[in-house]
Amino acid sequence: MRAYQDMVYSTAYRLTKNEAQAEDISQDVFLKAHEHFDTLSTSPTAGGWLKTVATNLSLNHLSRYRNRWRFFSEFRRDDSAGASDEPEIEFAAADTFFAGVDADERRTLIEQALGKLPEHQRVPLVLFHFEDMPYDEISRKLRVSLAKVKTDILRARTALAQILSRSGTAHENFEA
């Protein structure tokens, strides 16, 4: 448990963005691990099993308690607000944003930015980038269309890059 508790908790927290829920999910993961202790104690893939269980329990929790998912057709860009004049920000811009920032500061900035994303964007983005889950598996787990998964991840990347670029002054403070 000690070897994997941080990984299990961070997996649950990235998906739920709630400390208490992540703690509860982590407890459930380790209760399940205790039930399978004979198999897991000698398994070289115990960490992967724990991460999968943490991901699945987090998704189950979200599907029980989240608001209904909005279809991507409900998202409209307000062109009258001048949004169409804004250049598209690419997710890769974050690489240059993080030049000169150490790993702990980078992780903190990303976690804070992820927390600002709406759940319907954060969850698929985390599953894709942090859990290395393919689009089709995300679609099946979240019970949404493949097109919605791709759209939400794309919009989440753009929103994340915009959040990070707005916090550029915070980045400058890190370098000072």
N, C-alpha and C positions, 0 to 999 in steps of 0.2 A: 504494500500500500504506500509506504513512504517513497518508494522509487517512482511511483506513477501519479501520486496525488496532485501535483502541480499540473501535469499534462491533462488529467481528467477534468480538473476544475476549470482550467483555461479553455478547454474545448466547450464545456457547458456554458461558461460565461460569454464566450464570443458569440454563441448562438442566441442565448437568452437575454444578455445584457442586464442581468439581474443577479446580484451577489447571493441573495437568499435562495433563489431558484437554482443557481449553479451549485450551491452547497448541498441542497436537497438531492439534486440529480447525482452529484458526486457520491453521496451516501448510498443512493440506490445502485450505482455502478458497483461500488465495493461490496454491497450486499449480494449482488449477482455474482461477483467474483468469488465471494466466500462460498456460495453454493457450488461453484465449479472449481474449488481450490485444488482438488486432486489433479485435475487436468492442467490447470494454469500454473501450478507451482513449478512444474518441470518444462513448461512450454517456452520455446524461444520467441513465440509470437504473442506472448501475454500482453505486451504493450499495445499492439495493434488491435487485439480483441477488446481491451479496455477502451481504446479510443473509439472503436466502432460502436460499442455499447453506449458510451457517453454521447456520441453523436445521435444515435437512434433515440435514446431516452430524451435528449434535448428537443429533437424534432417532434416526438410524441407529445411532450409537454407543450410546445408551441402550438401544435395542431389542436390541442384541447382548449387552450386558454387564449389564443390570439383572436383578434378581430378577423372577420372574414377577409380573405384576400381580395384585393381589387383587381379586376381584369385590366390588362395593359391598355385597353381601349378607353378606360376611364381617365387615363392620364392625358391631359391636354396641356400643351405649352401655350402660355398666354403671349401670343405674338405682339399684342398691343403694348405689352410692358417693355418692349425692346429686347426681349430675350433672343430673338432671331439675329440681332446684331452682335451678340456675344460670340466670340470664337469658341469652337469646341475645344475643350481641354482634354488632352489624352492622359490616360492613367500613367503612362511611362514618364510623364513630367515629374512624378514623385521621385524618380531616381536622382535627378539633379537637385530637387528640393532637399534631399537627405544628404547631399555631399557635405562632409564635415560634421555630421551628427553621429554620435556613437549608437551602438545597438540598443541600449536601454532607452535612450531618448527617442529613437526611431520607433521602438515598440510602443512607448507611451503615446506618441503623437498619432500613430495608426489606430491604437485602441480608442483614443478619444474621438478620432474622426469616425471610426466605425460606429461608435455610440450615437452619433448624430444622424446616422442613416435610418430611414424607416425600416421596420422589420422585414417587409416584403422585398427589400433590396439587400439588406444586411445578410440575411440568412443564406440566400443562394450564393452571394459573393464569398462568404466565409466557407461554405461547403466547397466551392470551386477552388479558391486560392489557398485556404488553410488546410482543408481536408482532402485536397486532390481528388475530388469527386467529379466524374464526367457529367456533362449536361444531361444526358438521358437518365442517369441514375438520380440526379437532383430532381428532375421532372417527376420520376416515379415516387420518390420519397415525399415530395411536397404535394403530390397529386395535382399538379398544374401542367399546362401544356409546355412542350419543349420551347415553343416560341416565347412564352411568358418568361421562362427561366433565362433565355438568352437576352431578352429585352431588359429584364430586371438586373442582370449582371452588368450589362452595358451601361445602364443608367446609374447603377451603384458605383461603377468605376469612375464615371464622369463626375458624379456628386462627391465622391471621395477625393478626387483630384482637386475639385473646386474648394472643398473644405480645407484641404491641406494647403492650397495656394493662398487662401484667405488667412491662414495662420502663419504666413510667411514672416510676419513680424516676430512671432514666437520663435521661429527658426533663427532669425537674426540674433535674438537674445541668447540662444544656445551657443552661438558662435562667439559672442562677446566675452 
